[in-house]
């Protein structure tokens, strides 16, 4: 299965509470893009580095926020070592760390943050089980 198929068929789908993610992507922890939905705000290499640091040191993203391309979210927790979550108004993001990658979901108004968390983290957990 191609990486793009994971994004298209497992992230950009109808969510339980209604709506869909606005954007989704899978990036390597080195900042390399593996697959992304149309219009995904390109993650810069320095942004990827900060996100990877934020998994083990949440303070690294707490002060400056979570930045994905031209979007910036306030860090609202997550699970240390596993995922980061951010919000900005009615929109937000979830980033799940796998062994070698990051699964990223971004949502806008009309989508529940919990739905984004579930879909992104479930795919991340599957990839971890595949040693990816």
C-alpha positions as CSV (number, residue, x, y, z in Angstrom):
1,X,0.0,0.0,0.0
2,X,1.3,3.4,-0.9
3,X,1.7,6.2,1.7
4,X,-0.8,8.3,-0.3
5,X,-3.4,5.5,0.2
6,X,-3.0,5.7,3.9
7,X,-3.8,9.5,3.8
8,X,-6.6,9.2,1.3
9,X,-8.3,6.1,2.6
10,X,-7.6,6.2,6.3
11,X,-7.4,9.9,7.2
12,X,-9.4,11.9,4.7
13,X,-12.6,10.0,5.5
14,X,-16.0,10.7,7.0
15,X,-15.6,11.1,10.8
16,X,-17.9,9.6,13.4
17,X,-19.2,13.0,14.5
18,X,-19.6,14.3,11.0
19,X,-17.3,16.2,8.7
20,X,-13.8,15.3,7.5
21,X,-10.3,16.5,8.3
22,X,-9.3,19.6,6.4
23,X,-5.8,18.3,5.7
24,X,-3.7,15.2,6.6
25,X,-0.2,14.0,6.0
26,X,2.5,11.5,6.9
27,X,6.0,12.9,7.4
28,X,9.2,11.3,8.3
29,X,10.7,12.4,11.6
30,X,13.5,13.9,9.5
31,X,10.9,16.3,8.0
32,X,10.6,14.5,4.7
33,X,7.1,14.3,3.2
34,X,5.8,10.8,2.6
35,X,2.2,11.7,1.6
36,X,-0.2,14.5,2.1
37,X,-3.7,15.6,1.1
38,X,-4.3,18.4,-1.4
39,X,-3.5,21.8,0.1
40,X,-1.7,20.5,3.1
41,X,0.4,23.4,4.6
42,X,3.9,22.2,3.9
43,X,5.8,21.3,7.1
44,X,9.2,22.9,7.1
45,X,12.3,20.9,8.2
46,X,12.8,23.1,11.3
47,X,9.1,22.8,12.2
48,X,9.4,19.0,12.0
49,X,12.5,19.0,14.2
50,X,10.6,21.1,16.9
51,X,7.6,18.7,16.7
52,X,9.9,15.6,17.2
53,X,11.5,17.4,20.2
54,X,8.0,18.2,21.5
55,X,7.1,14.6,21.8
56,X,9.7,14.1,24.5
57,X,9.8,17.7,25.8
58,X,6.3,19.2,25.6
59,X,7.7,22.5,26.7
60,X,9.4,22.8,23.4
61,X,6.0,23.5,21.7
62,X,4.2,24.9,24.7
63,X,5.7,28.4,24.5
64,X,6.0,28.8,20.7
65,X,2.9,26.7,19.7
66,X,2.6,24.0,17.1
67,X,3.5,25.2,13.7
68,X,2.6,23.4,10.5
69,X,3.5,25.4,7.5
70,X,1.7,28.7,7.7
71,X,-0.7,27.5,10.4
72,X,0.0,27.9,14.2
73,X,-1.9,26.2,17.0
74,X,-1.8,26.6,20.7
75,X,-0.5,23.4,22.3
76,X,-3.3,21.9,24.4
77,X,-1.5,18.8,25.6
78,X,-1.4,15.3,24.2
79,X,0.4,12.3,25.5
80,X,4.1,12.8,26.2
81,X,6.2,10.6,23.9
82,X,3.2,9.7,21.8
83,X,1.1,12.6,20.4
84,X,0.7,16.4,20.4
85,X,-2.6,18.3,20.1
86,X,-3.2,21.9,19.2
87,X,-6.1,24.3,18.9
88,X,-6.8,27.7,17.3
89,X,-10.4,28.8,17.7
90,X,-12.6,26.1,16.3
91,X,-9.8,24.4,14.4
92,X,-7.0,22.2,15.6
93,X,-4.5,19.5,14.9
94,X,-3.3,16.1,16.2
95,X,0.2,14.7,15.5
96,X,1.0,11.1,16.3
97,X,4.5,9.9,16.5
98,X,5.4,6.5,15.2
99,X,8.8,4.7,15.2
100,X,10.0,6.7,12.1
101,X,7.1,9.0,11.1
102,X,4.5,11.5,12.2
103,X,0.8,11.2,11.2
104,X,-0.7,14.7,11.1
105,X,-4.4,15.7,11.0
106,X,-5.8,19.2,10.8
107,X,-9.4,20.0,11.2
108,X,-11.6,23.1,10.9
109,X,-14.9,24.3,12.4
110,X,-17.6,21.6,12.4
111,X,-15.2,18.7,13.3
112,X,-14.8,17.5,16.9
113,X,-11.2,17.5,18.1
114,X,-11.8,14.0,19.6
115,X,-12.7,12.6,16.1
116,X,-9.4,14.0,14.8
117,X,-7.5,12.4,17.7
118,X,-9.1,9.0,17.2
119,X,-8.5,8.8,13.4
120,X,-4.9,10.1,13.5
121,X,-3.9,8.1,16.6
122,X,-5.5,4.9,15.4
123,X,-3.5,5.1,12.1
124,X,-0.4,5.9,14.1
125,X,-0.9,2.9,16.4
126,X,-1.4,0.7,13.4
127,X,1.9,1.9,11.8
128,X,3.7,1.4,15.2
129,X,2.4,-2.2,15.1
130,X,3.9,-2.5,11.7
131,X,7.2,-1.2,13.0
132,X,7.0,2.0,10.9
